[in-house]
Amino acid sequence: MKNIIITLLFLGVISCQDHNNQTPVASTQDYEALMAKAAEPQQNLTQSDIEFWQNKLKNEPQNITYLSKLASLYSSQFRVDGNIDHIYKADSIFELVVERNPFSNAATFQALGVNAITKHEFQKAREYAKSALSEGDQQGASYNLLFDASMEVGDYATAEGILNRYEQKNSFQYLIRASKMADHKGDLDLAIHLMEKAHERVKGNENLYLWSKSNLGDMYGHAGRITDSYNAYLDVLNKNAQHWHSWQGLAWIAYAKDGNVNEARRILKFVDQHHFDPQLKLSLAELADFEGNAKEAKNLKEEYHQIVSDQKYLAMYNKYLILLEAEDLNYPEVALARAEREKNYRPTPDMFDLLAWSHLKNGDKQKALEIAQTQVEGKTSEPDVIFHLGMIYLENGESKKAKTYLNEALEASYELGPITTQAVQTALSSL
């Protein structure tokens, strides 16, 4: 989570040290062999295919089919190794295809739109979706893209309208998007039910099977179904030991549910050795913070900030940059400026929450409350947003509302993690 964006990327009612009397969910016996398998060098079939089509293009450099194949492979390679440069290579080739192709470019616009979503260029993704629709063919896939981009920019009415257009309401493509809409509306049980139905329909498709099952792992965790979450991740890893998101899910369970910080760190460092993902540094920083190692935590956060501030990442990590700048790195003015820019491109309740939070951290609690009341409250049920609402009301002296939101946040302790949970408990104790 996450992107679909799924990015979603990181997955409590009590703090870690209180888990010692509970039976741990994660067991190394379940995944130690999988870890050894994941560490084995794997043949990079995508890279081999890239080289194959590159050689074909040497003989026919204008061949549209070859160019499209190569661009698609570069997009796939990003999902293998996390190198954002592959997305830029793919885009440059897709743009050549648009220029040279005398026939329909619907599929090419769709591919450009998917890559735009990956880079968090959501408004651009909407434009690509509209360009694809104007081509006249492959309308279903173009509407899928328009739905995904519309959800990301907070145009829920358009997204709802697209859902209503679907004739096959038992199709995988409909079900995963209906699940996303249900989750947005705060109906997590329905969202899970729809994703489970979607998963049942793709058991013969390995990529979609892994995608939907790992998403279920995330969703079960959000619902407090930790054992189900754990088993979902294990199922994915038994089919693809190098599914790095699922390893990170196991690490979160070890930390947030079992209180096993050492095991969580071991898993995260293992992933970091084999796969590039800047978010790993933030996860490791949280473990360091939890153990009271402020110096290591700060170093990891600063390293993360330096990496993802690179222009090539565009707005991909803006949420985390805003939070870091507003809180840990003590750049509240920078966070506020970034949040102001971001809400213009992505005016969602979650983004307005970050804007309100940035105002609060800049000392303007009244402005924070104004934004929270007009743009955030009642429009999302995300636990981190609920926590922020509680703190904003607390700072503005509205104890009753603060207590309501903070108690609601406490119900999502697993998702928030032990450190934020402790902050919630401390705030509640002051009321």
MISEKE-288778 format. One record per residue (C-alpha): residue number from 0; residue in one letter; x, y, z. Coordinates in steps of 0.25 Angstrom, whole numbers. Layout:
N
R/nr/rest/u/v/w
R/NUM/a/X/Y/Z $
...
//
This chain:
431
R/nr/rest/u/v/w
R/0/m/0/0/0 $
R/1/k/-3/6/-2 $
R/2/n/-2/9/-21 $
R/3/i/-12/1/-29 $
R/4/i/-5/7/-25 $
R/5/i/-3/-1/-16 $
R/6/t/7/4/-12 $
R/7/l/1/2/3 $
R/8/l/13/-2/5 $
R/9/f/15/-3/22 $
R/10/l/7/-9/30 $
R/11/g/-4/-13/76 $
R/12/v/-15/-10/85 $
R/13/i/-3/-9/94 $
R/14/s/12/-6/93 $
R/15/c/22/-16/89 $
R/16/q/27/-19/102 $
R/17/d/13/-24/106 $
R/18/h/13/-35/96 $
R/19/n/23/-44/104 $
R/20/n/11/-52/110 $
R/21/q/4/-54/97 $
R/22/t/7/-66/87 $
R/23/p/15/-60/76 $
R/24/v/9/-60/62 $
R/25/a/22/-61/54 $
R/26/s/31/-73/55 $
R/27/t/44/-74/48 $
R/28/q/41/-89/46 $
R/29/d/30/-84/36 $
R/30/y/39/-76/27 $
R/31/e/54/-79/30 $
R/32/a/55/-88/18 $
R/33/l/48/-78/9 $
R/34/m/58/-68/13 $
R/35/a/69/-77/9 $
R/36/k/62/-79/-5 $
R/37/a/60/-64/-6 $
R/38/a/74/-61/-4 $
R/39/e/78/-71/-16 $
R/40/p/82/-63/-29 $
R/41/q/70/-63/-38 $
R/42/q/71/-63/-53 $
R/43/n/66/-49/-58 $
R/44/l/57/-53/-69 $
R/45/t/52/-39/-71 $
R/46/q/66/-34/-73 $
R/47/s/68/-46/-83 $
R/48/d/56/-42/-91 $
R/49/i/60/-27/-91 $
R/50/e/73/-31/-98 $
R/51/f/66/-40/-108 $
R/52/w/57/-29/-112 $
R/53/q/68/-19/-112 $
R/54/n/76/-28/-122 $
R/55/k/63/-29/-131 $
R/56/l/62/-14/-131 $
R/57/k/76/-13/-136 $
R/58/n/72/-19/-149 $
R/59/e/58/-12/-149 $
R/60/p/59/1/-141 $
R/61/q/46/6/-146 $
R/62/n/38/-6/-142 $
R/63/i/26/-2/-134 $
R/64/t/23/-15/-128 $
R/65/y/38/-17/-124 $
R/66/l/38/-3/-117 $
R/67/s/25/-6/-110 $
R/68/k/31/-20/-105 $
R/69/l/43/-13/-100 $
R/70/a/36/-2/-93 $
R/71/s/27/-12/-86 $
R/72/l/39/-20/-81 $
R/73/y/46/-8/-75 $
R/74/s/33/-5/-67 $
R/75/s/33/-19/-62 $
R/76/q/48/-18/-59 $
R/77/f/44/-7/-49 $
R/78/r/35/-16/-41 $
R/79/v/47/-26/-41 $
R/80/d/58/-17/-35 $
R/81/g/52/-4/-31 $
R/82/n/61/4/-40 $
R/83/i/52/16/-44 $
R/84/d/61/19/-56 $
R/85/h/54/7/-63 $
R/86/i/41/15/-63 $
R/87/y/47/27/-70 $
R/88/k/53/18/-80 $
R/89/a/40/11/-83 $
R/90/d/33/25/-84 $
R/91/s/43/30/-94 $
R/92/i/40/18/-103 $
R/93/f/25/18/-101 $
R/94/e/26/33/-106 $
R/95/l/33/29/-118 $
R/96/v/22/18/-121 $
R/97/v/12/29/-120 $
R/98/e/19/38/-130 $
R/99/r/21/27/-140 $
R/100/n/9/18/-139 $
R/101/p/-1/21/-150 $
R/102/f/-12/12/-143 $
R/103/s/-18/12/-129 $
R/104/n/-10/17/-118 $
R/105/a/-20/13/-107 $
R/106/a/-11/2/-101 $
R/107/t/1/11/-101 $
R/108/f/-6/22/-94 $
R/109/q/-11/12/-84 $
R/110/a/3/8/-81 $
R/111/l/8/22/-80 $
R/112/g/-3/25/-70 $
R/113/v/0/13/-62 $
R/114/n/15/18/-61 $
R/115/a/10/32/-58 $
R/116/i/2/26/-46 $
R/117/t/15/19/-41 $
R/118/k/22/32/-41 $
R/119/h/10/39/-34 $
R/120/e/7/47/-46 $
R/121/f/-7/45/-44 $
R/122/q/-13/57/-52 $
R/123/k/-4/53/-64 $
R/124/a/-10/38/-62 $
R/125/r/-24/44/-64 $
R/126/e/-20/51/-77 $
R/127/y/-14/38/-82 $
R/128/a/-27/31/-79 $
R/129/k/-35/41/-86 $
R/130/s/-25/40/-98 $
R/131/a/-27/25/-98 $
R/132/l/-42/27/-98 $
R/133/s/-42/36/-109 $
R/134/e/-35/25/-118 $
R/135/g/-48/18/-118 $
R/136/d/-44/4/-115 $
R/137/q/-40/-4/-102 $
R/138/q/-50/5/-94 $
R/139/g/-51/-4/-82 $
R/140/a/-36/-4/-79 $
R/141/s/-36/11/-81 $
R/142/y/-47/13/-71 $
R/143/n/-40/4/-61 $
R/144/l/-28/14/-62 $
R/145/l/-37/26/-61 $
R/146/f/-43/20/-49 $
R/147/d/-30/18/-42 $
R/148/a/-25/32/-45 $
R/149/s/-38/38/-41 $
R/150/m/-37/31/-27 $
R/151/e/-23/36/-25 $
R/152/v/-27/51/-28 $
R/153/g/-40/50/-19 $
R/154/d/-49/50/-31 $
R/155/y/-58/40/-24 $
R/156/a/-71/44/-32 $
R/157/t/-64/40/-46 $
R/158/a/-58/27/-40 $
R/159/e/-72/23/-35 $
R/160/g/-78/26/-48 $
R/161/i/-68/17/-55 $
R/162/l/-71/6/-45 $
R/163/n/-86/7/-49 $
R/164/r/-82/6/-63 $
R/165/y/-77/-9/-61 $
R/166/e/-86/-19/-67 $
R/167/q/-78/-31/-62 $
R/168/k/-79/-28/-47 $
R/169/n/-72/-42/-44 $
R/170/s/-60/-39/-52 $
R/171/f/-46/-37/-45 $
R/172/q/-45/-23/-50 $
R/173/y/-58/-19/-45 $
R/174/l/-56/-26/-31 $
R/175/i/-43/-20/-28 $
R/176/r/-48/-6/-31 $
R/177/a/-61/-8/-23 $
R/178/s/-52/-13/-12 $
R/179/k/-44/0/-13 $
R/180/m/-56/9/-12 $
R/181/a/-62/1/-1 $
R/182/d/-49/3/7 $
R/183/h/-49/18/4 $
R/184/k/-63/19/10 $
R/185/g/-58/12/22 $
R/186/d/-65/-2/20 $
R/187/l/-53/-10/22 $
R/188/d/-61/-23/24 $
R/189/l/-67/-21/10 $
R/190/a/-54/-17/4 $
R/191/i/-48/-30/9 $
R/192/h/-60/-39/4 $
R/193/l/-59/-32/-10 $
R/194/m/-44/-35/-10 $
R/195/e/-45/-49/-6 $
R/196/k/-55/-51/-18 $
R/197/a/-46/-45/-27 $
R/198/h/-34/-54/-22 $
R/199/e/-43/-66/-25 $
R/200/r/-44/-62/-39 $
R/201/v/-29/-62/-42 $
R/202/k/-24/-74/-36 $
R/203/g/-18/-78/-50 $
R/204/n/-11/-65/-52 $
R/205/e/2/-65/-43 $
R/206/n/4/-50/-44 $
R/207/l/-10/-46/-40 $
R/208/y/-11/-57/-30 $
R/209/l/1/-52/-23 $
R/210/w/-4/-37/-24 $
R/211/s/-17/-40/-19 $
R/212/k/-13/-49/-7 $
R/213/s/-2/-39/-2 $
R/214/n/-13/-28/-3 $
R/215/l/-21/-37/6 $
R/216/g/-10/-39/15 $
R/217/d/-9/-24/17 $
R/218/m/-25/-23/18 $
R/219/y/-25/-34/29 $
R/220/g/-15/-27/37 $
R/221/h/-23/-14/36 $
R/222/a/-35/-22/41 $
R/223/g/-27/-28/53 $
R/224/r/-27/-41/47 $
R/225/i/-13/-43/49 $
R/226/t/-12/-58/48 $
R/227/d/-19/-57/34 $
R/228/s/-10/-46/30 $
R/229/y/2/-55/34 $
R/230/n/-3/-67/26 $
R/231/a/-6/-59/14 $
R/232/y/8/-54/13 $
R/233/l/13/-68/15 $
R/234/d/5/-73/4 $
R/235/v/10/-62/-5 $
R/236/l/25/-65/-1 $
R/237/n/23/-80/-3 $
R/238/k/19/-77/-17 $
R/239/n/30/-66/-19 $
R/240/a/40/-65/-9 $
R/241/q/45/-52/-14 $
R/242/h/32/-45/-12 $
R/243/w/39/-34/-4 $
R/244/h/26/-27/1 $
R/245/s/21/-39/8 $
R/246/w/35/-40/15 $
R/247/q/32/-26/20 $
R/248/g/18/-30/25 $
R/249/l/25/-42/33 $
R/250/a/34/-32/39 $
R/251/w/23/-23/43 $
R/252/i/16/-34/50 $
R/253/a/28/-38/57 $
R/254/y/30/-24/62 $
R/255/a/16/-18/64 $
R/256/k/9/-31/69 $
R/257/d/20/-40/75 $
R/258/g/29/-29/80 $
R/259/n/41/-37/74 $
R/260/v/49/-25/69 $
R/261/n/62/-33/67 $
R/262/e/54/-42/57 $
R/263/a/47/-31/50 $
R/264/r/61/-24/48 $
R/265/r/67/-37/43 $
R/266/i/56/-38/32 $
R/267/l/57/-24/28 $
R/268/k/72/-24/27 $
R/269/f/71/-37/19 $
R/270/v/61/-30/9 $
R/271/d/70/-18/8 $
R/272/q/82/-27/4 $
R/273/h/74/-33/-8 $
R/274/h/64/-22/-12 $
R/275/f/64/-7/-13 $
R/276/d/53/0/-6 $
R/277/p/56/13/1 $
R/278/q/44/11/11 $
R/279/l/52/0/18 $
R/280/k/61/11/24 $
R/281/l/48/17/30 $
R/282/s/44/4/36 $
R/283/l/58/1/42 $
R/284/a/58/15/47 $
R/285/e/45/12/55 $
R/286/l/51/0/61 $
R/287/a/63/9/65 $
R/288/d/54/19/71 $
R/289/f/46/8/79 $
R/290/e/59/3/85 $
R/291/g/63/17/89 $
R/292/n/75/18/79 $
R/293/a/72/32/75 $
R/294/k/85/34/67 $
R/295/e/83/22/58 $
R/296/a/69/26/56 $
R/297/k/72/40/52 $
R/298/n/83/35/42 $
R/299/l/74/26/35 $
R/300/k/63/37/34 $
R/301/e/73/46/28 $
R/302/e/78/36/19 $
R/303/y/64/33/14 $
R/304/h/61/48/12 $
R/305/q/73/50/4 $
R/306/i/70/38/-5 $
R/307/v/56/41/-8 $
R/308/s/57/56/-9 $
R/309/d/64/53/-23 $
R/310/q/56/59/-34 $
R/311/k/55/46/-41 $
R/312/y/45/41/-30 $
R/313/l/36/53/-33 $
R/314/a/25/53/-22 $
R/315/m/26/38/-20 $
R/316/y/30/39/-5 $
R/317/n/24/53/-2 $
R/318/k/15/47/9 $
R/319/y/27/42/17 $
R/320/l/35/54/14 $
R/321/i/25/63/19 $
R/322/l/23/55/32 $
R/323/l/38/54/34 $
R/324/e/41/69/31 $
R/325/a/29/73/40 $
R/326/e/33/64/52 $
R/327/d/46/57/53 $
R/328/l/56/66/44 $
R/329/n/50/79/49 $
R/330/y/48/85/36 $
R/331/p/33/90/38 $
R/332/e/34/101/28 $
R/333/v/39/92/17 $
R/334/a/28/82/21 $
R/335/l/17/92/20 $
R/336/a/22/97/6 $
R/337/r/22/83/1 $
R/338/a/8/80/6 $
R/339/e/3/92/0 $
R/340/r/9/88/-14 $
R/341/e/4/74/-12 $
R/342/k/-11/77/-9 $
R/343/n/-12/85/-22 $
R/344/y/-8/72/-30 $
R/345/r/-15/62/-21 $
R/346/p/-26/69/-13 $
R/347/t/-30/57/-5 $
R/348/p/-35/56/10 $
R/349/d/-21/49/13 $
R/350/m/-13/60/7 $
R/351/f/-21/71/14 $
R/352/d/-18/64/27 $
R/353/l/-4/66/24 $
R/354/l/-6/80/21 $
R/355/a/-13/82/34 $
R/356/w/-3/74/42 $
R/357/s/8/83/36 $
R/358/h/1/95/40 $
R/359/l/0/90/54 $
R/360/k/15/87/54 $
R/361/n/17/101/50 $
R/362/g/10/106/62 $
R/363/d/-3/110/55 $
R/364/k/-13/101/62 $
R/365/q/-25/110/58 $
R/366/k/-22/108/43 $
R/367/a/-19/93/45 $
R/368/l/-33/92/52 $
R/369/e/-40/100/40 $
R/370/i/-34/90/30 $
R/371/a/-37/78/38 $
R/372/q/-52/82/40 $
R/373/t/-54/86/25 $
R/374/q/-46/76/17 $
R/375/v/-43/64/26 $
R/376/e/-53/61/37 $
R/377/g/-63/50/33 $
R/378/k/-56/48/19 $
R/379/t/-46/37/22 $
R/380/s/-44/26/33 $
R/381/e/-29/24/32 $
R/382/p/-23/22/46 $
R/383/d/-12/32/44 $
R/384/v/-22/43/40 $
R/385/i/-31/39/52 $
R/386/f/-19/41/61 $
R/387/h/-15/54/55 $
R/388/l/-30/59/57 $
R/389/g/-29/55/71 $
R/390/m/-16/63/73 $
R/391/i/-21/75/66 $
R/392/y/-34/76/74 $
R/393/l/-25/73/87 $
R/394/e/-16/85/83 $
R/395/n/-29/94/81 $
R/396/g/-34/91/95 $
R/397/e/-46/82/90 $
R/398/s/-44/71/99 $
R/399/k/-57/63/96 $
R/400/k/-54/62/81 $
R/401/a/-40/59/84 $
R/402/k/-43/48/93 $
R/403/t/-53/42/83 $
R/404/y/-43/42/71 $
R/405/l/-31/37/80 $
R/406/n/-39/25/85 $
R/407/e/-43/22/71 $
R/408/a/-28/23/67 $
R/409/l/-25/13/79 $
R/410/e/-34/3/72 $
R/411/a/-24/3/61 $
R/412/s/-11/1/69 $
R/413/y/-6/-10/61 $
R/414/e/-6/-2/48 $
R/415/l/-1/10/55 $
R/416/g/10/3/62 $
R/417/p/16/3/76 $
R/418/i/22/17/75 $
R/419/t/10/24/70 $
R/420/t/1/16/80 $
R/421/q/9/21/91 $
R/422/a/7/35/86 $
R/423/v/-8/33/86 $
R/424/q/-8/27/100 $
R/425/t/0/39/105 $
R/426/a/-9/49/99 $
R/427/l/-21/41/105 $
R/428/s/-15/41/119 $
R/429/s/-14/57/118 $
R/430/l/-29/58/116 $
//
